[in-house]
Amino acid sequence: MYNLLTLNKIAKCGLDNFDKTKYAISDNCENPDCIILRSFNMHDMELGENLAAVARAGAGVNNIPIDKCSEKGIVVFNTPGANANAVKELTLAGLLLASRNIVGGIQWAQTLKGNGDEVGKMVEKGKSAFAGPEISGKSIGVIGLGAIGVRVANAANHLGMKVYGYDPYLSVNAAWNLTHNAIHAIDIKEIFENCDYITIHVPLTPETKGFINAETIATMRDGVRILNFARGDL
């Protein structure tokens, strides 16, 4: 029997794939044989002698001490693309929220309660305060064209946006799936200088940490909207 430790809540449909006659699944096992996690930070965690494998339910592994695991011969897996569609949809929601003050409009509408027949007039008078730009015809730069970035680029293209894509490590499979309308940015500066919206879909590494900063923002268009559904430290 193998002891499997879950450090975050893992969907039942995923855990049901484990044969319960071979795996004892728990969220408080002291010396597990294997670990499944999402965003839990393992860097300060003591790695037990029985630990043989760590599985990240997601793409990034920056929350896992790869060096310590390598020294101990612990295999680390990730699941790139498993939640790609969900992140794509959240990015599209963020794109719309960044363009229209939807949350502010909802909050304002709630203040109109109790005004009876005057509400219609109040809406007509006040709704212009929550207007924003249409995204159709605007340019969006997608930094990182992996499983998520390609889906975002394709969706933005369908929404009528001019899509710039940047990824120096673009795979053949990703290229096959990317819309032919996307403009291939050779230099990331093309994204910064030409795009009304910029969305980031790259892993967090020492090279990418903080690469959106005061210096890079200074090269962007005024009023640019930046979306980051990858890692905060980017």
N, C-alpha and C positions, 0 to 999 in steps of 0.2 A: 504494500500500500504506500503510495506517494502522498506526501503532505503538500498541498497547494495553498499558498497564502495570497489572498487578494488585498492589496493595499488601497484600492479604491473600489467603489461600487461597480461591479461588472455585470452587464446584462445577463439575465438568466438564459436567454437563448444561446449565448456564447458558452456559458459554463455547462449547459446541458450536453455539450459535445464531449465532455469528459466522462469516461466510464466510471461510474460511482463505485464499482467493485475494485478499481485500481487507484482512484484518487480521493483523498479526504480533503474537501475544500472548506477553508475557514478564513476569517479575517483577523484571527489572533493566534496563529500558530507560532511557536517560539523558534523552531529550527526547521524551516520548510525545505523541501526538495526543489520546489519551483515557486516562482512569484509571477503574478499578473498585476499590472498597475496601469494607471492612466497618467495623471499629473503629479502623483506623490513624489516628493523629493527624497531619493534614496542616498544622497551623498553622505549624510551623517549616520547612515544606518550600518549596523554591524552585520556583516555577511557571514552567515552560519556555515559550518563545515559541510553540511549536507546539500547546500544550495548548488544546483547544477544548471539551472536555466532561469532567465528573466524574460518575460514577454511584455512588451509595451503595446497596449491597445490604442495605437495611434502611430503617427509617423516619426515624430521627434524622439530622441533618446538623451537629450541634454539633462534630464532629471535622473539619469542612471549613471553611476560611477563606472564607466566603461573600462578605465585603467585598472581599477581594483578587480573588476570581474575578469579581465584578461589575465591578470596575475594569478588568480585562483582557478582559471580554466572554466569559468562560468560563461555559458553561451547566452548572448543577448539577442533577442528577436524584436522586430517591430512589425507593424501591419500597415504599410503605406497604402493609401487609397481606400482603406476600410470605411472611413467616415468622410470621404471626399465630397460626396453629394450634399451631405449635411452642412459642411463648411461652405460649400458653394452657395447654398441657399442663405446661410447667415450673412455671407458677404454681399449678396444681392440685397438683402434686407438693410444692411449697413449702407449700401450705395444709395438706396432711396431715403433712408433716414438722414443721411448726410446732405441730401439735396433739398428735402422739404422738412420744415420744422413740424413734423407730425406729432411728436411728443408734446411740444409746446402748444400746438393747436388743440390737442385733447385736453390738456390741463386748463387752457383758456375756456374751452367749451363747457367744462364742468362748473366754471364760475357763473355761467349764465342761468343756472338752475334757479327757478323761482321767479323769473321775469315774465312768465306767461306769454301773452301775445307779442311782447316786445322782442322776443328772442330772434325772430326772423330778421328784423331790422338791425339788431345788434350784430348778427352774423354777417350780413351784407356789408356793414360798416367796418367790422374788425377783421374779416378773413384775409385781407390783403397783407396783414402783418406776418402771415405765416406762409407766404408764397416763396417759391424757390425755383432754381433753374430746371428745365427739362433735361433729362440725360440723353435723349435722342440727339445725335449730331455732335455730342461732346466726345472728347478723347479720353481714353482710359489706358493706363500703363499697367501691365500685369508683370510683376517681378517674380520670377520663378514659375516655370511651366511644367510642373509635375502633374500628378493626378488631380489636384485641386485647381491649380492655376489654369490648366487647359480648359476645364469645365467653366471656370469663371470667364475666361476669354471668349469662349464660344457663346455663352449666355449673353455677355455684353454685346457681342456682334449681333445677336438676334434682337436685342433691344435697340438697335440702330446706332450703336456707338462705334467710334473709330478706335480700333484696338491696336495698341503697341505691345509687343511681347519681348521680354528680355530673360534669357537663361543661357549662360555660357556652357551649361552641361546638359542641354536639351537632348533627350533620348530620341531614338528613331521612332519608337512607339508613340511617344508624346507628340512628335512632329506629325505623324500620320493622323492623329486625332484632332489636331489644332485646325481651326478654320483657315481656309486659304486667304481670307480677307485680312488676317492679322499682319501687321507690319513688323518685320524682324528688326528689332533694335540691336545693333552691333555693340553699341556703347550705352551704359546705363544713363549717361547724360541725356540721351535722346528721350528717355522716359521723363526725366526731371524737367526738361525744357519744353516739352510739347504736350504734356498731358494735364487735363483738368482734374482727373481722378487718378490716384495711384493706389494699387492694392498689392500687398506683400504676401508671398507664399513660398518662403524659403526656410530652411532649417536654421536654428540658432547655433552658430559656431563662433570660435574666436574671431574669424574673419568677417562675419556678418553682424556681430553684436554692435549695436549702436550705429549702424550705417545710415539710418535716417536720423539726421542730427541738424544742428543749426546751420552747419556749412552746406549740407546738401539741400536743405529747405530753402536756403538763400538762392539756389539756382533754379528753383521751381517757379511756376506761374503764380501770380498773386491770386489768392482765393482757392488754391489747390485743396482738394479733399483727399486725405490719406486714410486708407483702410488697412488695419492690421489684425487679421484673424489667425495669425501664426503664433509668434512668441513676443511677449511684451518687451523683452530686452533688445529686440531688433531696432 
